[in-house]
Amino acid sequence: MPVNQALSILDKRSLGLRRMIVKTLGAAGRGHLGPAFSLVEIIRALYDHVLRYDANNPSWPLRDRFILSKGHGCVALYVMLAEKGFFNEEELWKLCKFEGLLGGHPEHSTPGVEVSTGSLGHGLPIGTGMALHARRKKENHRVFVVMGDGELGEGSVWEAAMSASKHKLSNLTAIVDYNKSQAYGSTFEVLDLEPLADKWRSFGFETREADGHDVESLAKLFNAKSESGKPVAVICHTVKGRGASFVENNMEWHHKNKIGQDEVSRLMEALEG
Protein backbone atom coordinates (compact mmCIF):
# COMPACT_ATOMS: atom_id res chain seq x y z
CA MET A 1 0.00 0.00 0.00
CA PRO A 2 1.87 3.14 -1.14
CA VAL A 3 1.45 6.40 0.68
CA ASN A 4 -1.64 8.06 -0.71
CA GLN A 5 -0.53 11.60 -1.38
CA ALA A 6 -4.13 12.79 -1.74
CA LEU A 7 -4.91 11.63 1.79
CA SER A 8 -1.61 12.52 3.37
CA ILE A 9 -1.32 16.23 2.58
CA LEU A 10 0.13 17.67 5.73
CA ASP A 11 -2.19 19.91 7.67
CA LYS A 12 -1.33 22.84 9.92
CA ARG A 13 -0.82 20.66 12.99
CA SER A 14 1.52 18.20 11.27
CA LEU A 15 3.57 21.05 9.85
CA GLY A 16 3.68 22.72 13.26
CA LEU A 17 5.01 19.57 14.93
CA ARG A 18 7.69 19.27 12.26
CA ARG A 19 8.75 22.88 12.83
CA MET A 20 9.20 22.08 16.50
CA ILE A 21 11.33 19.07 15.58
CA VAL A 22 13.53 21.28 13.41
CA LYS A 23 13.87 23.88 16.18
CA THR A 24 14.79 21.17 18.67
CA LEU A 25 17.43 19.61 16.45
CA GLY A 26 18.66 23.07 15.51
CA ALA A 27 19.22 23.84 19.20
CA ALA A 28 21.16 20.60 19.62
CA GLY A 29 23.03 21.14 16.36
CA ARG A 30 22.70 17.48 15.38
CA GLY A 31 20.43 14.44 15.44
CA HIS A 32 18.01 12.24 13.52
CA LEU A 33 15.58 14.27 11.44
CA GLY A 34 14.40 11.82 8.75
CA PRO A 35 13.33 9.11 11.24
CA ALA A 36 11.49 11.71 13.33
CA PHE A 37 9.63 13.23 10.38
CA SER A 38 8.36 9.82 9.21
CA LEU A 39 6.88 9.20 12.67
CA VAL A 40 4.92 12.39 13.24
CA GLU A 41 1.45 11.23 12.19
CA ILE A 42 1.84 7.88 14.00
CA ILE A 43 2.75 9.69 17.24
CA ARG A 44 0.02 12.23 16.66
CA ALA A 45 -2.69 9.59 16.11
CA LEU A 46 -1.63 7.76 19.27
CA TYR A 47 -1.40 10.75 21.61
CA ASP A 48 -4.34 12.73 20.20
CA HIS A 49 -6.80 9.88 19.67
CA VAL A 50 -5.82 6.55 21.21
CA LEU A 51 -3.61 6.43 24.32
CA ARG A 52 -4.91 6.86 27.85
CA TYR A 53 -2.42 8.90 29.92
CA ASP A 54 -2.17 11.58 32.57
CA ALA A 55 0.66 14.04 31.95
CA ASN A 56 0.49 15.13 35.59
CA ASN A 57 0.87 11.54 36.74
CA PRO A 58 3.01 9.67 34.17
CA SER A 59 2.94 6.50 36.30
CA TRP A 60 -0.88 6.42 36.51
CA PRO A 61 -1.58 2.67 36.78
CA LEU A 62 -4.44 2.71 34.27
CA ARG A 63 -2.37 4.36 31.52
CA ASP A 64 -1.78 2.62 28.24
CA ARG A 65 1.85 1.69 27.75
CA PHE A 66 3.73 3.16 24.79
CA ILE A 67 7.24 2.13 23.73
CA LEU A 68 9.17 3.92 20.99
CA SER A 69 11.43 1.04 20.06
CA LYS A 70 13.02 3.01 17.20
CA GLY A 71 14.49 5.35 19.77
CA HIS A 72 16.50 7.35 17.24
CA GLY A 73 13.24 9.01 16.12
CA CYS A 74 12.71 10.31 19.65
CA VAL A 75 12.49 14.02 18.87
CA ALA A 76 9.01 13.46 17.40
CA LEU A 77 8.03 11.91 20.75
CA TYR A 78 9.72 14.66 22.79
CA VAL A 79 7.85 17.38 20.90
CA MET A 80 4.54 15.62 21.55
CA LEU A 81 5.29 15.00 25.23
CA ALA A 82 6.18 18.67 25.69
CA GLU A 83 2.98 19.74 24.00
CA LYS A 84 0.92 17.43 26.19
CA GLY A 85 2.51 18.83 29.34
CA PHE A 86 4.79 16.01 30.51
CA PHE A 87 7.59 18.58 30.77
CA ASN A 88 8.21 22.20 29.85
CA GLU A 89 8.85 23.14 26.24
CA GLU A 90 12.14 24.73 27.32
CA GLU A 91 13.53 21.22 27.80
CA LEU A 92 13.44 20.77 24.02
CA TRP A 93 16.06 23.48 23.58
CA LYS A 94 18.38 21.54 25.93
CA LEU A 95 18.34 18.32 23.89
CA CYS A 96 21.56 16.34 24.49
CA LYS A 97 22.88 18.90 26.95
CA PHE A 98 24.06 18.00 30.45
CA GLU A 99 21.59 20.37 32.10
CA GLY A 100 18.60 18.97 30.19
CA LEU A 101 16.18 16.06 30.57
CA LEU A 102 16.33 14.77 27.02
CA GLY A 103 18.92 12.47 25.53
CA GLY A 104 19.62 11.46 21.96
CA HIS A 105 17.55 8.35 22.63
CA PRO A 106 14.61 7.96 25.04
CA GLU A 107 15.48 7.41 28.68
CA HIS A 108 13.21 6.04 31.37
CA SER A 109 14.02 9.00 33.62
CA THR A 110 12.16 11.36 31.25
CA PRO A 111 8.50 11.93 32.23
CA GLY A 112 6.27 10.07 29.79
CA VAL A 113 8.96 7.69 28.54
CA GLU A 114 8.00 4.16 29.56
CA VAL A 115 11.36 2.43 28.95
CA SER A 116 14.81 3.38 27.69
CA THR A 117 15.35 2.42 24.05
CA GLY A 118 18.04 2.83 21.47
CA SER A 119 19.52 -0.58 20.86
CA LEU A 120 17.11 -1.93 18.26
CA GLY A 121 14.98 -5.02 18.75
CA HIS A 122 14.23 -4.49 22.45
CA GLY A 123 10.86 -2.73 22.32
CA LEU A 124 8.63 -5.61 21.25
CA PRO A 125 10.10 -8.07 23.78
CA ILE A 126 9.50 -5.54 26.57
CA GLY A 127 6.02 -4.75 25.28
CA THR A 128 5.19 -8.44 25.09
CA GLY A 129 6.18 -8.82 28.73
CA MET A 130 4.04 -5.84 29.70
CA ALA A 131 1.03 -7.18 27.82
CA LEU A 132 1.44 -10.62 29.39
CA HIS A 133 1.72 -9.05 32.84
CA ALA A 134 -1.46 -7.05 32.24
CA ARG A 135 -3.28 -10.17 31.08
CA ARG A 136 -2.28 -12.14 34.19
CA LYS A 137 -3.15 -9.26 36.52
CA LYS A 138 -6.51 -8.81 34.73
CA GLU A 139 -5.64 -5.18 33.94
CA ASN A 140 -7.26 -3.69 30.87
CA HIS A 141 -4.67 -1.20 29.60
CA ARG A 142 -3.25 -1.71 26.12
CA VAL A 143 0.41 -1.83 25.03
CA PHE A 144 1.64 -0.16 21.82
CA VAL A 145 5.15 -0.59 20.38
CA VAL A 146 6.46 1.45 17.43
CA MET A 147 9.33 -0.13 15.52
CA GLY A 148 11.38 0.92 12.54
CA ASP A 149 11.58 -1.29 9.50
CA GLY A 150 15.35 -1.73 9.69
CA GLU A 151 14.79 -2.95 13.22
CA LEU A 152 12.85 -5.94 11.90
CA GLY A 153 16.17 -7.52 10.97
CA GLU A 154 16.69 -8.20 14.68
CA GLY A 155 15.86 -11.78 15.66
CA SER A 156 14.57 -10.66 19.06
CA VAL A 157 11.61 -9.01 17.30
CA TRP A 158 10.44 -12.32 15.88
CA GLU A 159 11.12 -14.23 19.09
CA ALA A 160 8.84 -11.75 20.86
CA ALA A 161 6.25 -12.03 18.07
CA MET A 162 6.12 -15.80 18.50
CA SER A 163 5.66 -15.41 22.25
CA ALA A 164 2.93 -12.78 21.85
CA SER A 165 1.12 -15.08 19.43
CA LYS A 166 1.44 -18.12 21.70
CA HIS A 167 -0.11 -16.19 24.59
CA LYS A 168 -2.77 -14.60 22.35
CA LEU A 169 -1.92 -11.10 23.57
CA SER A 170 -4.77 -9.21 21.96
CA ASN A 171 -3.88 -6.24 24.21
CA LEU A 172 -0.61 -5.76 22.29
CA THR A 173 -0.29 -3.69 19.10
CA ALA A 174 2.96 -3.74 17.11
CA ILE A 175 3.29 -0.73 14.81
CA VAL A 176 5.86 -0.66 12.01
CA ASP A 177 7.07 2.68 10.63
CA TYR A 178 7.65 1.22 7.16
CA ASN A 179 9.53 4.00 5.36
CA LYS A 180 11.59 1.40 3.50
CA SER A 181 14.85 3.10 4.33
CA GLN A 182 17.42 2.35 7.02
CA ALA A 183 20.76 3.84 7.99
CA TYR A 184 22.80 2.37 5.14
CA GLY A 185 20.33 2.02 2.31
CA SER A 186 16.84 0.90 1.39
CA THR A 187 15.37 -2.11 3.16
CA PHE A 188 15.06 -3.76 -0.25
CA GLU A 189 18.84 -3.49 -0.76
CA VAL A 190 20.02 -4.17 2.79
CA LEU A 191 17.56 -6.86 3.94
CA ASP A 192 14.31 -7.16 2.03
CA LEU A 193 11.29 -7.49 4.34
CA GLU A 194 8.68 -8.41 1.75
CA PRO A 195 6.16 -9.91 1.95
CA LEU A 196 5.99 -8.03 5.24
CA ALA A 197 2.26 -8.32 5.96
CA ASP A 198 2.38 -12.05 5.27
CA LYS A 199 5.28 -12.41 7.67
CA TRP A 200 3.30 -10.86 10.53
CA ARG A 201 0.28 -13.02 9.67
CA SER A 202 2.43 -16.14 9.65
CA PHE A 203 3.66 -15.21 13.14
CA GLY A 204 0.06 -15.19 14.37
CA PHE A 205 -0.79 -11.48 14.25
CA GLU A 206 -4.00 -9.85 13.06
CA THR A 207 -2.40 -7.61 10.43
CA ARG A 208 -3.50 -4.24 9.10
CA GLU A 209 -1.92 -1.75 6.67
CA ALA A 210 -2.30 2.01 6.39
CA ASP A 211 -0.98 5.19 4.85
CA GLY A 212 1.27 6.18 7.74
CA HIS A 213 0.67 9.89 7.22
CA ASP A 214 -3.14 9.70 7.31
CA VAL A 215 -3.97 10.49 10.94
CA GLU A 216 -7.67 9.64 10.69
CA SER A 217 -7.04 6.18 9.25
CA LEU A 218 -4.25 5.49 11.73
CA ALA A 219 -6.44 6.45 14.68
CA LYS A 220 -9.20 4.10 13.52
CA LEU A 221 -6.80 1.19 13.09
CA PHE A 222 -5.00 1.79 16.40
CA ASN A 223 -8.29 2.15 18.29
CA ALA A 224 -9.84 -0.98 16.76
CA LYS A 225 -9.31 -3.85 19.17
CA SER A 226 -8.37 -7.30 17.96
CA GLU A 227 -11.31 -9.13 16.39
CA SER A 228 -9.52 -12.46 16.34
CA GLY A 229 -8.10 -12.62 19.85
CA LYS A 230 -4.61 -12.33 18.34
CA PRO A 231 -2.03 -9.56 18.85
CA VAL A 232 -2.28 -6.84 16.22
CA ALA A 233 0.36 -5.59 13.77
CA VAL A 234 -0.20 -2.31 11.90
CA ILE A 235 2.16 -1.70 8.99
CA CYS A 236 2.31 2.04 8.37
CA HIS A 237 3.60 2.97 4.93
CA THR A 238 5.54 6.19 5.41
CA VAL A 239 8.13 8.38 3.72
CA LYS A 240 11.37 9.03 5.55
CA GLY A 241 11.78 12.76 6.00
CA ARG A 242 8.15 13.42 5.03
CA GLY A 243 7.42 17.13 4.93
CA ALA A 244 10.51 18.69 3.31
CA SER A 245 11.06 17.62 -0.30
CA PHE A 246 14.87 17.77 -0.17
CA VAL A 247 14.90 15.55 2.92
CA GLU A 248 12.41 12.90 1.76
CA ASN A 249 14.15 9.56 1.12
CA ASN A 250 17.51 11.36 1.36
CA MET A 251 19.95 9.16 3.30
CA GLU A 252 22.04 12.21 4.24
CA TRP A 253 19.22 13.18 6.58
CA HIS A 254 18.97 9.89 8.47
CA HIS A 255 21.37 11.41 10.98
CA LYS A 256 23.33 14.65 10.88
CA ASN A 257 26.42 15.17 13.00
CA LYS A 258 26.00 18.88 12.43
CA ILE A 259 22.89 20.85 11.58
CA GLY A 260 23.69 24.48 10.87
CA GLN A 261 21.38 27.45 11.09
CA ASP A 262 21.40 27.71 7.30
CA GLU A 263 19.92 24.22 7.14
CA VAL A 264 17.41 25.07 9.86
CA SER A 265 16.28 28.07 7.82
CA ARG A 266 16.00 25.97 4.66
CA LEU A 267 13.93 23.36 6.49
CA MET A 268 11.63 26.02 7.91
CA GLU A 269 11.12 27.49 4.46
CA ALA A 270 10.28 24.04 3.07
CA LEU A 271 7.72 23.51 5.82
CA GLU A 272 6.10 26.84 5.00
CA GLY A 273 5.30 25.33 1.60
N, C-alpha and C positions, 0 to 999 in steps of 0.2 A: 504494500500500500504506500505509494509515494506521498510526500507531503502535498496536500491540496492547497495550492497558493491562493485560490479563491476564498477558502475558508480560513486561511491562516494569516491574513493581512493583520499586521500588528496594530493593536489599538493604542489609545493614549496611555493606558495603564502599563501595558507591556513595554512600551517605549520608555516610560518613566522609570520602570525597574531597571531596564538596561542602562539608562543614564546613571543611575545610582551605582551600578556595577562598575561602570567606567570611572566614575569619580573615586570609588573605593580603590580600584587598582591603580589609578593615577596617583593617589596619595601614597600607596605602598611603593609605586615605581616599578612593579613587576607582578607576575602572577598569571593564572590561567583565565583567559577571557573566552576563548572559543567554547570550552566545556561548560562555562557558566551560562553563556548566551543560549546554548541549546536546551538548557534546563528550565528556563524561566517560566514557560507556560505549565510545565509539570508541577513545579513548586507552587505556582500561583493557584492552580486547580486544587491542589491538596490543602493549602493553608486558607484559601478563601471559601472553599465549598465542601471539604470532606473531613479533615481532621478535627477531632475534639481536643482542645487544649485550653490551658489557662495561663496566659503570659505572666500573671502575677504569682502563679504557683506552678512552676515548670514541672514539679514532681507530683502533681495532682494524680492520685492513683487511678482515676477513671480515664485519664488521657489516652488517646491513641498513641501508639509508638511509631516514630518515623526515624528511619536510618538512611542517611545519604552515604551509600557505600562508595560511590565515586566521589571521594572526598575532595579531589582536586577541583571540582566545580563549586566549592563551598561558598564562593562570594555571592552566588545567587541565593543561597540559603541565608547567609548573613544579612543581606539586604532585606529579605522578607521578615526575618526574626526582629530586626530593628524596627521595621514598619509596624509589626504587630505588638511591639512594646516589651519584648523580652530583655532588651537592653537599650541604652541610649544611642541615638544615631551617631553621636560623636565617636563611638567606639569604631565605627567603620573607617574613620580617617586615621585610626591607629593600627590598621591591619599589619600584622607581622612586626610590630614594634614591641619592645620590652614592656612598655607601660600600658599596653593594650590587652584586651580580652581575647582577641581573635588571631588565630594562627593561620598558616598557609593551608592547613587541613583542619577539619573539625576536631575539637577537643571536648571531652566530656565535661570539663570545668566551665564551659560556656553555657549560660542559661538557654535552654531550648534545644541543646544538642544532646541526644540520647546516649550515644556512644562515640568514642574516638574512632575515626576512620582515616584511611590514607593508603595503607597497604591493601591492594585490591583483592577481592574474593572473600572478605571477612563479613560483609554486611548481611548476606543471606543466611549464613550459618548462625549469626547472632539473632537475627530476626526469627529464624525457625525455632530457636530455643525460647525466645520470648513468647511466640505464639503457642508453643507446646505448654509452657508454664501457665499461660492464661487459660488454656483449655482445661488443664488439670485443676486449677484453682477456681474454675467455673466463673472466670471474669470475662466480661463481654467486650473489652476493648479490641480494636483491630491493630494489626502490625503491617506497616508499609515499608518496603525497601526499594530504593532507587539505585540501579546499577548502570554502569556504562557498558557499551557493547564490547570494547576491548577487554573488559573485566571478565567476560564470559569465557575467556580462554583459561581461566583458573579452575582447576579441578574441584576446589572446595565449593564452588558454586553448585556444581552438579551433585556432589555428595549431599549438600544441604537440600537440594531439590528432591532427591530420592527420599530423604528422611521426611520432608514436609509432606510428600505424597503418601508415604507409608502411614503417617499419622493422620492423614486426611485433615490437614490444617486449613480449613476453609476461612479462618480468621487471618490468614496471611496473604498479602498481595505483593508479588514481585513485579517491579516496574523496570523496563529496560529503555534507557535513553539511546535509541538506535539511530545514531547519526552517521554510522557507517565509516567512521574515521577514528583512528587511535593515534597514539603519539608518533609512530614511525611510518604511518601510511594508512591506506584504506583497509577496512576489515577484510575486504575481498582479497587483497594482496597479502596481508600479513597472516590471517587465519580466518578463512571464510566461515561464516556462521550459518549460512543457508543450508537447508530450509529451517529458519529459526523458529517459526511458529510450530512447525511439526516437531522440532526437538522438545519444546516445552510440553507439547501434548503427550509426547512419548514418555516424558518423565512424570506424567500424571497430573498435569496442571490444566485447569480450565483456562483457555488461552483467548485473548482478545487483542485486536490491533487498532491503532488510531493514528490520525495525524497528530503528532506530538506538539503542535503549536496551536491546536484548536481547543481552547480552554473549556468550552461548553461540552464538547464530546468527551474530553478527558474526565471532567467532573462526573459525567453520567457513568462512565466505565469504572471509575474508581469507587463511586458510591454504590454501584450495583454489587450486592453480595453474591457469593458463589451459589449458583443454581444446582450444582452437581455434588456439593459436599467436598469438592476438591479445593486445594489452594489455587489462587488465581495468578496468572501472568498477563501483564499488559505490555505489549510491544509498542512503543511510541516512536513512530517514524519522525525523526527530527533532522534539522540541518545544523551542523556545527558552526557556531558563529552567527546564527540567525539574527538578522537585524541590521547588520552593516555589510553591504555588498562586497567590500574588499576583504572582509574577514571570513565570509562564508566559505566553508570547505578549504580554507587556506591553512596549511599545516604550520606556517610561521606563527599563527596565532593560537596554537594549542597552549603553548606557554611562552611567555616573554620574560627574559632575565632583566630587561629594562624597558619600561614604557615611559617615553618622554612626553612632555606637555604638548609637543606638536602632534603626537599621535592621539593624545587625549582630545585635542581640539578637532582633529580629523574625524574621530569616532563620534563626537558630539554632533558634528555637522551631518554625518551620515544618518544619525538617529533622528535628526530634524526632518529628514526626507528631502 
